[in-house]
């Protein structure tokens, strides 16, 4: 993904808008327990979309055979939204995996 077809500001704007949209959809799709969880989920999605948006967009575009048809800003928007949307789900899977590896003893043994 090169910056030839558009400016660097347009790419960052597309990444930010995609990440914000993915985060908002993530929060709306599965309602959080409170404001703190909603804010954490939104910020995690936003950061993930900004960091991993470009590689995710390229991977998705190549998988769907769209890489040569989309502008760099469109790739960044698509990738940021996808990465942002998937961030909370990936963290949930990792948390469950970690819980099976390292079970909490406090809940099972009565707080000893």
Secondary structure, 3 states (H helix, E strand, C coil): CCCCCCCHHHHHHHHHHHHHHHHHHHHHHCCCCCHHHHHHHHHHHHHHHHHHHHHHHHHHHHHCCCCCCCCHHHHHHHHHHHHHHHHHHHHHHHHHHHHHHCCCCCCCCCCC
